[in-house]
Each structure stands twice: as structure tokens, then as C-alpha cells.
Amino acid sequence: MELRGFFPFMMSICLSIVLLSEKSVANIPVIGSIYSVFEGSQINWLDYGGMFLLSNNSNFSFGFSSTKEELALFSLSIIHVHSAIVVWTANRGFGVRDYDKFVFDKTGNVYLEKEGGIAWSPHTAGKGVTSIKLQDSGNLVLLGNDSRVLWQSFSYPTDTLLSNQLFFEGMRLVSEPNSNNLSSYLEMKSGDAILYGGFQTPQPYWSMANEYRKVITKEDGPVTSASLISNSWSFFDHNQNLILEFILSDDFSFDVTWAAVLGDDGFISFYSLHNGDQSNAVTMKIPQNECSTPEPCDPYYHCEFLTKKKCYCPLELSNHWIGSPCDGSKSSIQLLNMGDKLDYFALEFVSPYANCDLKGCRDACVSNCSCLMLFFENNSGNCFLFDEIGSFQLRNGTSKFISCIKLPSDAGQRLNPAKKESNSQNHLRIVMIATTIFLLASCLLFLGYWFHQRNKRMLQFFEDVMGKDNFSCQDDDIQVENFLEILSRNPNRYSYKDLQTATNNFSVKLGQGGFGSVYKGMLPDGTQIAVKKLEGTNQGKREFRT
């Protein structure tokens, strides 16, 4: 009997140990590699910041991290542990909840769930993936039976490049969108590295070919790839021969991990990750000029950089509101001449729309509904049309371009965005003041009406009791006297002679009031009284009677 009870008891203990062991394994990050039949959500690794896979050197981690848009949403990311820089993201723009799972099933399929659907997948189903490894370089690789790489994160960068990560034609970096929802892009095109703003028609603003800080090591051959090696960003031809370098630091070391991050401001910033300090960005950025990106300021604003960047609205636009001429408006169009003081970041990189005179350039913009602005180069006759506009650069001298902005003909009666916002605030303030005055006036009118109705009801009561004819023709004193006569339980009333006798001709004064003196007296029945003698005021008489 005791033996039969002992075995179930031991079985339950063993089962509890197994379950606890499985739980602890699921909640502790794995070092190096994970294998098929692995799954979990952010909440399973909550104590480890959502990370479930570490590189062997523990410099990089892979797992769930909060998105910038909302802390309650998560991305599947690779993070440099010491600096907390996110170097790669799987489901960018498609955040998942803390209960959505990362799954590596027995068929080798890898994916991230999102409320029953799929937020991200490398599409490796049926390719024989047996393990996922986070390399010491920060590269996440999916391996087959023969350790062959079937997929790697280095081939699908987001906004960051790491040391020894090859960047070649067909790949691109995409920044997070800025406050105006504009992203910047880095691509390898036509033998050159190009940065451009993600407008409807892309607008370049930097190229390695035009970068004067580069060091050329070989003159011939187009650039086909680039990589962060040692202390430089190196560019190679199709045979992997070094063509040029962009030197990042005087510290020549192969042990340093570098990160090139394309920020939402449009700049590529370089970080040395060996010391784990994210704020230790190299002072060298791409591009160098603070006003050379698409939107260092808001669209249509001037950007000026002397000791620091300054943004301000052009005086020519201070009384205008800028809108699209393709918005269905039937108003006619005018071109506002902005003079020859403006420059624009994309003019150095884009091809002209036409070669003509200034009138032909103006006519081309007016007749093209998508054209918002033109730049005309006097020397060459080149005409540049733009369907979207970022920030302007202000030249200290004169620019070689004449610029015009397209406006509706009634734009002078409108406001630019800055004034529109200010005017909206003033309008709101006026509405609030007017509403307050209206409410106060309404309250005063209501109180006046209420007092009028109360007096009217009291007057009606007097008329009902005493008769309208008798009441209306009497003066105030007679009305009150008559009213006191008809009230039930009216107070005892004494003649002046009775009070004069009771107070011994008002001989013992007790005090002085606001409307007369108070005297001590005694009634015939022995009751002591205080008598207030009014001294020539009608208000006092009323107070005495009430």
C-alpha cells in the first residue's frame, strides 16, 4: 500500500522538475546557435530584455526590442549589447505584441507571428534550415545540414552597416522616417554610392564621386561594393580591388567594430563600438554640411549654417500658403520670383528638365501641374523642375540659379504654414474669449430674469391677498402695514407711547446700531426688552419691521 503510493509521488516530483527545467531553459538566452523546434514571445524572455540569442563573444544579441513608435510594440532585432545600438531589424514598421511568437519549426521554416498572421519571414521553408547562428560580427545566419549559409542578415541591411559587411549594388540602407515622414536612402548605383531623399521623384544629395574627403588609391574602374574595414570605409571594383577609401579614424585596428548608421536626419554617422559608448560618434559625418540634406529644416524654409544651423521662413513666402496645384483647385497659377539667393541640395546631382531661356522654363513649370518649383541656370540655360521641395540653402552672395515657386493666384490672401498655425491659435483664442463673454452674459440675463420673476410672483401674491385695486394705489409704508396686518402669526405690536413708558422715556441706553440707538425697557408683565429707536432712515424702519 505504501509502495503503491510512493511511485505516483516520485513520478509527480520528476514531472515537476522536468517542467521547471523546460521553463528555465525557455527563459534563458541561448549562446551561439538555436535549433529547429524553437519558439517563444517577448514575454518569455522579459527578464533579459526580450533577447533570446547571444553571439559567442556576447557583443551582439538577437530578440525582441521595443519599437520607436510605441513601447508596447516589438521588433525582432539584432542589438550591439554594450552600446544598445540596433544594427538590424526584421519587421520594421510592423511591430508585434508581447504575445506574438518567433517560430523556428521542424521543417526549417522561420517566421515571426503577428496576431495570427506573419509579420516577417526569410522564406526558407523547405530549404533545409537546421540552425540559426548569431556570429561574433553581428551577422545572423541560417544554416543547412552542411553548415552552408542559406540566408544572412548582412545581405538585407536596414539602416546600419557593420565592419566587414559587404554593401553592393542591389542593396540599400533606409533611414527611419523623419517628422515629415521622409526617409533617406543609400544605394550603390552606376559605379557610385548615392544618398537621396525618398520623395516621389528621388532627389540625390550626396555621392562618393563628389566627396572631396575621399582618398583615391586607384583611378580606373567603377565602384561596385563597399565595406567598413579597419579604420576606413573602403570601396572596391568588381574584382575586389581597392578603388578609394573614406578614412574614419587615425586608430588603425582590425579589432575595432565600426557601425555606419543612416539617421532620420539624412546623415550617415560612424560609431566605434569597441568601447561600448553610443555617444562616441566620429566627428566626421556624411554629408559634411549641416544644410546639405533634404530637410535640415521644414520644406520651403531657408537653412543657414555659420557656427550653428539656423532655419527661417523666406520673407517672400511670409504671406503665402504653399499647396499643390494638382489638388483639383480651379484657381489660376502664378510664379513667385525668389530671386538669385537660393540654392537647392539636389541641383548638383539631377539632370535638367530642358535647356531653354527663362521664359521657356517658366512656361514649362506653369504647364506641368506636378511642378512646384523651378531653378534656371543663367550660364547654361538649364531648367530644373521639382515636384516636391525640401529645405533651401541660402547663399551669402548670389547663386547661379534664378528660382520661382508656383502659387495659386489667390495665394496672397492665404497664409504660409507657420502663419496658418499662428492664425489658428489666434482664432482659437478669440473663440474662447467670445464664448466666455457669452456665458457670463447669459448667466447675468438668467439671474436678472429670475429676480424679476420672483418679484413678480411676490407682487402677485400681495395682489391676491389684498386685492389689486387696494394694493396698487397704496404707498410703500401703507402696503407694508397692511401686509403685516393680514399675515398669520404676526408679531406683537406696540405704540410709541407704550415703548416710551417701558423704557422710561428711553433713558437707559444699551448701545448704538447702524440705524439708531438701543434702549433697555420692561413691559407691564415684567418682561425685559431691548428697544431700537430708529433715527430718520427708511431702511432702518424696514429692518426693524422684518
GUDO-773194 format. One record per residue (C-alpha): z, y, x. Coordinates in pm, 1 decimal. Each point is the difference from the previous one (the first is absolute). Example, Ala and Ser with C-alpha at 12.3 -4.5 7.8 and 13.67 -1.06 7.14 Angstrom:
       pz       py       px
    780.0   -450.0   1230.0
    -66.0    344.0    137.0
***
This chain:
       pz       py       px
      0.0      0.0      0.0
     95.9    238.7    276.3
   -301.9   -116.2    206.9
   -243.6     65.0   -285.5
    136.0    357.1    -34.8
    -18.5     61.0    375.5
   -378.4    -44.3     31.6
    -98.9    256.4   -272.2
    242.7    244.7    159.4
   -158.7    -40.2    344.9
   -348.7     24.7   -152.0
     86.0    335.1   -161.1
    141.8    129.6    330.2
   -315.7   -100.2    188.4
   -222.3    159.6   -265.6
    198.5    324.9     20.8
    -36.9      4.2    378.6
   -375.7    -51.5    -28.8
    -36.9    275.6   -258.3
    208.4    241.7    205.4
   -201.5    -85.8    309.5
   -327.9     66.9   -181.2
    131.5    332.0   -125.2
    113.0    111.6    343.7
   -332.7   -102.2    157.9
   -192.6    191.9   -268.8
    203.1    314.6     66.0
    -23.5      4.4    381.1
   -320.3    132.6    166.6
   -205.8   -258.7    185.8
    -85.2     67.5    363.4
   -357.3    -55.7    116.6
   -181.1   -197.0   -273.7
     29.2   -114.5   -359.7
   -171.6   -305.1   -144.8
   -155.1    -98.4   -332.3
    212.5    -32.5   -313.5
    184.3    324.9     67.0
     71.0    264.4   -260.7
    246.8    271.4    -89.3
     41.7    352.7   -132.5
    156.7    312.1    145.3
    333.8    -74.7   -156.4
     24.1   -330.6    192.7
     19.4    189.8    332.5
    181.9    305.3   -128.4
    264.8    -21.5    274.6
   -275.3     21.6    262.7
   -189.1    293.8   -149.4
   -249.7   -232.3   -168.8
   -129.0   -134.4    334.8
    -54.6   -377.8     18.4
   -201.2    -50.5    322.5
     74.6    130.3    350.5
   -213.5     -9.9    314.3
    141.9   -206.4    286.2
     93.2    315.3    191.2
    154.4    148.0   -319.6
   -197.9    324.2     45.4
   -190.4    -44.5   -326.8
     94.9   -128.9   -344.2
   -200.1   -100.2   -306.6
    119.4     21.6   -358.3
     66.2    235.2   -290.3
     52.1    373.0     58.1
     42.3    283.1   -250.9
   -309.7    205.2    -74.8
    -11.6    374.8     59.4
    -85.4     63.0   -363.8
    295.4   -183.6   -154.6
    300.3   -169.8    158.3
      5.3   -261.7   -277.1
   -350.8   -117.1     98.7
    -71.6   -204.3    311.9
   -283.3    -65.4    241.0
    -56.7   -302.3    218.1
     14.3    162.9    343.0
     28.4    -47.2    374.4
    261.4    231.7    149.6
     86.0     88.8    356.9
    370.0    -81.1    -12.7
    149.1    262.6    232.6
   -204.0    299.5   -114.1
    -33.5   -109.1   -368.1
   -371.3     93.9     12.7
   -204.9   -192.9   -255.9
   -300.8   -116.9    201.9
   -182.9   -199.7   -268.9
     14.0    -37.6   -377.8
   -153.6   -275.6   -213.2
     18.2    139.5   -354.3
    -39.7    371.2     61.7
      0.6    191.7   -327.2
    101.7   -309.1   -197.3
    378.3    -14.0     29.1
    182.7   -303.9   -135.6
    346.7    -45.9   -148.9
    294.4   -166.2    173.6
    -58.0   -320.0   -199.2
   -372.1    -37.3     86.3
    -52.9   -281.0    251.1
   -184.1    -48.9    326.7
   -148.1   -351.6    -17.1
   -136.3   -234.1    269.6
    -83.1   -315.2   -197.5
    -80.0   -354.0    115.8
   -377.3     57.9    -26.1
     19.1    276.3    260.5
    -48.0    276.6   -255.0
    193.7    319.3     84.7
     54.2    275.4   -253.4
    240.3    260.4   -138.7
     79.0    -14.7   -370.5
     16.9    305.2   -225.5
    141.0    -63.3   -347.6
   -195.0   -322.3    -44.4
   -313.6    128.1    175.2
    -99.7     36.1    365.7
     79.1    320.6    191.7
   -145.8   -119.2    332.3
   -159.4   -305.3    159.2
   -187.5    -66.1    329.7
   -218.0   -247.2   -196.5
     77.7   -302.2    215.8
     21.1   -257.7   -278.2
   -165.0   -326.1    108.4
    -35.5    112.6    364.9
    276.8   -222.7    130.5
    267.1    256.4     85.0
    306.4   -184.6    128.4
    217.8    279.6    141.0
     51.8    375.2      7.4
    107.6    152.0    330.1
    114.8    350.4     88.5
   -102.4     51.9    360.1
    192.6    209.8    249.3
   -283.7    256.2    -12.7
     66.3     65.7   -370.6
   -307.1   -196.3   -109.1
     50.3   -225.6   -304.4
   -223.2   -307.8     31.5
    -77.0   -290.3   -234.8
    -60.3   -317.9    198.1
   -171.9   -332.7    -73.4
     85.8   -349.6    122.7
   -153.3     63.0    341.2
    184.6    336.5     34.5
   -329.2    171.7    -65.0
     36.2    353.8   -142.0
   -138.5      3.5   -354.9
    114.5    351.0    -85.8
    187.3    282.4    180.1
    142.1    336.3    -99.0
   -150.5    163.5    311.0
   -342.2    -37.3   -165.5
    115.3    185.8   -314.0
    195.2    308.4    116.6
    141.7    249.7   -246.4
     96.0    330.0    167.0
    126.1   -125.8    338.8
   -144.2   -152.3    316.7
    221.2   -184.1    251.5
    -41.8    -76.9    367.7
   -281.0   -248.9     70.1
   -120.6     14.6   -359.9
   -379.1     19.4     12.1
   -153.7    263.3   -227.3
   -374.8    -35.3    -50.7
   -282.5     96.5   -234.3
     60.8   -116.6   -356.9
    376.0     62.6     20.8
    177.4    317.8   -105.9
    340.8    162.2    -17.2
     97.4    169.9   -326.2
    291.0    243.3    -20.4
    240.6     29.3   -288.6
   -127.5    263.5   -248.5
    135.5    352.2     44.5
    147.2    217.8   -275.6
   -352.9     72.1   -128.7
    -80.6   -375.4     -5.5
   -236.3     32.3    297.0
     -3.6   -274.1    265.0
   -138.1     14.3    352.7
   -207.3   -276.6    161.6
    -74.7   -120.9    353.5
   -314.6   -206.3     53.5
   -226.1   -110.5    282.2
   -350.4    121.7    -91.4
   -324.3     32.1    193.2
    165.2    -49.7    336.0
    281.3    247.8    -63.0
    350.7     14.5   -145.1
      4.4    234.2   -303.5
    281.7    152.8   -205.1
    -96.7    126.3   -345.2
    154.6    124.8   -322.9
    -41.2   -228.6   -299.6
   -177.8    246.4   -227.5
   -263.3   -122.4   -242.7
   -246.2     79.3    277.1
    190.9    -85.7    322.4
     58.2    298.7    228.5
     53.3    -78.6    372.7
    244.4    211.0    199.2
     27.4   -173.3    340.7
   -200.4   -230.9    223.0
     72.5   -150.4    339.0
   -341.1    121.3    117.3
    113.6    362.1    -51.0
    350.7    -56.8    141.6
     28.3    199.0    324.1
    321.1   -176.2    110.2
   -167.6   -337.5     47.1
    -60.6   -148.0    342.8
   -350.7   -144.1     44.0
    -27.4   -305.6    225.8
   -356.1   -105.2    -83.7
   -275.6    225.5   -123.2
   -239.3   -240.9   -164.8
     52.3   -228.7   -298.4
    126.3     67.2   -354.7
    364.1    -59.9    -88.0
     48.0   -308.3   -216.5
    374.7    -69.4     16.3
    333.4    151.1    101.2
    347.5   -123.1     87.2
    338.0    138.0    109.9
     44.9   -136.1    351.8
    284.3    100.9    229.7
     19.9    381.0    -11.8
   -339.5     78.0   -154.9
   -218.8    -40.4   -304.4
   -299.2   -171.7    157.2
   -355.5    -20.3   -136.0
   -248.6   -276.5     88.9
   -366.0    -86.4    -41.6
   -127.4   -324.3   -156.9
     58.5   -182.9    332.0
    361.2    120.3      9.7
    -76.5    233.7    290.8
    232.0    303.9      7.6
   -193.1    313.8   -104.7
    272.4    262.7    -35.5
    375.5     41.9    -34.7
    238.9    225.0   -183.8
    308.0     18.9    225.9
    326.1     -8.0   -197.9
    262.9     13.6    272.2
     54.4      3.2    374.3
    217.5   -308.9    -43.9
   -234.8   -282.5    103.4
    161.5   -319.2   -131.8
   -137.7   -306.3   -174.0
    344.2    -76.2   -145.8
     -4.6    303.1   -227.7
   -109.9    -49.1   -362.2
   -196.5    294.0   -135.5
    -71.8     85.5   -362.2
   -271.4    236.7   -122.4
     89.0    112.4   -353.1
   -238.8    189.3   -229.5
    233.0    219.8   -205.5
    -51.7    155.3   -342.7
    -44.0    334.7    179.9
   -323.2   -129.7    153.2
    128.5    -22.0    358.8
     15.3   -310.2    218.6
    340.4     -2.9    168.8
     80.8   -231.1    289.1
    340.6   -168.7     29.7
    150.3   -183.9    293.5
    203.4   -279.9   -159.2
    172.1   -140.0    309.0
    306.6    220.3    -45.2
     26.1    -46.5   -376.8
     -7.7    371.1    -77.0
   -240.2     86.4   -280.9
     42.7    372.4     60.3
   -127.3    -39.7    357.5
   -362.6     72.7    -89.2
   -227.3    101.0    283.6
    -65.3    374.2     -7.7
   -371.1    -80.8     10.8
   -146.8    -36.7   -347.8
   -350.7    -39.9   -136.1
   -140.0    248.4    -79.9
    176.4    260.6    214.4
    -37.6    310.7   -218.5
    253.3     20.6   -285.5
   -266.6    149.5   -228.0
   -273.4   -257.0     75.8
     84.2   -257.3   -270.3
   -141.9     10.9   -356.1
    311.6    138.7   -166.6
    253.5    153.8    239.6
     48.2    239.9   -293.6
   -100.4    -27.4   -365.0
   -370.7      8.0    -90.7
   -161.8    346.4     37.4
    297.4    130.1    200.5
    -34.8    149.3    346.5
    160.8   -187.7    288.2
     89.5    203.0    305.9
    171.9   -133.9    309.8
    147.9    225.5    267.4
    349.5   -111.9     94.4
     31.1   -196.5   -323.7
   -214.6    -83.3   -299.7
    -28.0    257.0   -279.2
   -163.5    -44.0   -341.5
    -98.9    273.3   -241.1
   -242.1     58.7   -284.5
   -314.2    203.1     86.6
     11.9    353.8   -138.5
   -349.7    -46.5   -141.4
    135.7   -275.9   -228.2
    323.3    172.4   -103.9
   -133.8     77.2   -348.8
   -209.7   -310.5    -50.7
     54.8   -349.8   -125.7
   -212.2   -267.3    167.7
   -136.7   -275.5   -217.8
   -288.4   -241.8      2.1
   -330.8    131.9   -137.7
    -68.3   -356.6   -119.2
    288.7     -2.5   -249.2
   -227.4     63.7   -297.2
     61.2    373.6     -9.2
   -289.9    199.2   -140.9
     90.8    317.4    190.6
   -245.0    131.5    255.2
     57.1    -30.2    373.2
     57.0    256.8    273.2
     38.5    -32.9    377.6
    292.4    183.1    155.7
    -83.3    118.1    352.1
    284.7    -93.3    238.6
   -155.7    174.5    299.5
    -22.6   -134.8    354.0
    369.1    -54.6     81.3
     35.3   -357.6   -124.4
    -59.9   -327.8    173.9
     21.8   -352.2   -139.2
    107.4   -320.7    173.6
   -301.7   -208.6   -105.6
   -275.3    238.7    113.7
     -0.7   -145.3    350.8
    -67.2   -352.0   -124.8
   -215.0      6.6   -316.9
   -377.1     41.2    -27.2
   -138.9    314.2   -167.7
   -126.2    -22.2   -356.2
   -306.5    206.2     86.5
   -145.6    244.7    247.7
    -84.6    326.5   -172.6
    102.0    364.3    -34.2
    321.6    120.1   -164.7
   -166.5     55.0   -338.8
   -138.1   -353.5      1.2
    344.4   -137.0     88.1
    161.4    197.2   -283.7
   -265.2   -115.9   -247.2
     52.1   -360.9    111.0
    373.7     20.4    -70.0
    -42.8    173.6   -337.1
   -254.5   -256.7   -119.2
    214.6   -296.3    112.5
    292.3    -43.5   -240.3
    198.3   -209.3    249.4
     -8.6    276.9    263.0
    327.2    191.0     19.7
    -54.9    185.6    326.8
   -268.4     78.8    254.2
      2.7     89.0    367.9
   -309.0    160.0    148.5
    -55.4     14.6    376.0
   -187.7    316.8     89.6
   -130.3   -110.3    338.5
   -152.3   -330.2   -109.6
    -59.2     52.6   -372.4
    196.1   -317.1    -76.0
    141.4    -16.2   -353.4
    307.3   -215.4    -68.7
    110.2    -83.6   -355.2
    334.8   -157.4    -92.4
     99.1   -163.8   -328.6
    371.6      0.6     87.3
    199.9    239.8    212.0
    308.0    -41.4    216.6
    168.6    274.1    202.0
   -182.3    275.1    187.6
     46.2    103.5    359.6
     27.2    371.6     65.5
   -174.9    136.9    306.5
    147.9    294.4    191.1
   -348.5    131.5     65.3
   -309.9    -65.3   -204.2
   -121.5   -347.7    -84.3
   -362.9    -98.6     40.9
     -0.3    -95.9   -368.3
    -29.5    204.8   -317.8
    186.9   -168.7   -284.7
    -17.8     26.4   -379.4
    212.8   -164.4   -268.9
   -142.9    -85.4   -339.7
    190.0    146.5   -296.2
    -54.6     21.4   -376.1
   -115.2    350.1    -92.7
    325.9     62.0   -189.0
    211.0   -112.8    296.5
    117.9    357.3     55.1
    196.1    -32.6   -325.3
    163.7   -321.1    120.7
    260.6    -68.4    260.6
      8.3   -208.3    312.5
    239.1   -299.5      1.7
    280.0    193.1    171.4
    -15.1    291.1   -243.3
    -58.7   -237.3   -289.1
    326.5   -172.3     81.3
    181.0    332.4     43.2
   -144.6    128.6   -326.9
    107.7   -319.3   -176.2
    355.5     56.9    122.6
     -7.1    362.0   -120.7
   -138.6   -111.3   -334.6
    278.2   -257.8    -31.8
    258.6    263.8     85.8
   -137.8    237.1   -265.3
     -1.4   -276.5   -261.1
    363.6    -86.7     78.5
    109.4    366.4    -27.1
   -189.4     49.9   -326.5
    147.0   -321.3   -141.6
    353.5    111.1     93.2
    -48.7    340.7   -163.5
   -141.2   -165.6   -312.6
    297.4   -236.7    -27.2
    252.0    282.5     44.8
   -176.9    213.2   -260.0
     -7.8   -296.0   -238.8
    374.3    -54.7     46.8
     74.1    367.5    -68.0
   -218.1     -1.8   -310.5
    173.5   -315.4   -123.6
    346.5    149.3     54.8
   -102.9    320.3   -178.9
   -139.4   -198.0   -288.7
    317.8   -213.5    -15.7
    230.1    303.7    -12.9
   -219.9    162.2   -261.0
     10.9   -310.6   -217.7
    376.7    -29.6     40.4
     54.9    360.5   -107.1
   -242.8    -48.2   -282.9
    193.0   -305.5   -123.1
    329.1    192.5     23.8
   -146.7    289.6   -194.4
   -128.6   -240.3   -261.8
    348.9   -151.6    -23.3
    155.7    343.2    -60.5
   -259.3     79.4   -265.6
     54.6   -333.8   -172.4
    376.1     52.3     -7.7
     16.9    369.8    -91.9
   -328.9     59.2   -172.4
   -302.1    156.0    160.6
     23.7    336.3   -173.6
    370.7     46.2     70.1
    -22.4   -109.3    363.5
   -310.2    182.0    121.2
    107.4    346.4   -112.3
    345.2     -8.9    162.6
     76.9    135.2    343.0
    135.0   -218.0    277.9
    371.1     60.5    -60.1
    -21.5    -65.1   -372.4
   -204.2   -316.1     62.7
    263.7   -139.4    232.4
    282.0     96.0   -237.3
   -170.3   -169.2   -288.7
    -79.4   -303.7    211.9
    362.7    -41.6     99.9
     96.4     24.8   -366.6
   -219.2   -291.4   -101.7
     79.7   -232.9    292.0
    231.0   -285.8    -83.4
    316.4    -18.6    211.1
    -38.7    361.9    105.1
    285.8    132.8    221.8
    294.2    201.1   -133.2
    -87.5    368.6    -24.2
    244.9    289.3     43.4
    -32.5    367.1    -75.6
     39.3    259.9    271.4
    329.4    107.0   -155.3
    134.5   -358.4     13.0
    -88.3    -24.2    370.4
    144.0    341.7     71.8
    331.2   -111.1   -158.1
     -2.5   -336.9    182.4
    -48.8    166.6    342.0
    244.0    284.6    -63.9
   -289.0    242.5      8.7
   -154.9   -176.3    301.2
    296.6     76.3    221.0
     22.3   -312.2    224.7
   -317.6    -31.3    206.6
    -69.4   -343.7    149.0
   -321.2     78.0    189.0
   -340.1    158.7      9.0
   -327.2   -178.1    -93.9
   -366.0     84.8     33.3
    -21.3    164.4   -343.8
    358.8    107.0    -71.1
    375.5    -49.2     54.2
    212.2   -297.0   -108.6
    341.8     60.4   -164.1
    297.7   -223.0    -83.7
     93.8    -35.9   -364.9
    192.4   -210.4   -256.9
    -97.6    -93.4   -353.2
    246.4     17.0   -288.8
     51.0   -377.4     21.9
    112.6     31.8    364.3
   -327.6   -120.7    158.5
    -68.6    179.3    326.5
   -349.6    128.4     35.8
   -226.5    185.5    248.3
   -218.6    269.8   -147.8
   -307.9    139.6    171.8
    -65.6    360.4    -96.0
   -370.5     80.2     31.2
    -89.2    325.7    162.2
   -324.5    133.9   -147.2
   -257.5   -275.5     72.6
   -202.3   -196.0   -246.4
    -32.0   -296.2    240.5
    376.0    -17.3     18.7
     26.5     -7.1   -374.4
   -235.2   -295.2    -15.7
    191.4   -179.1    275.8
    322.3     56.2   -186.6
   -137.7   -141.7   -319.9
   -145.6   -309.9    157.0
***
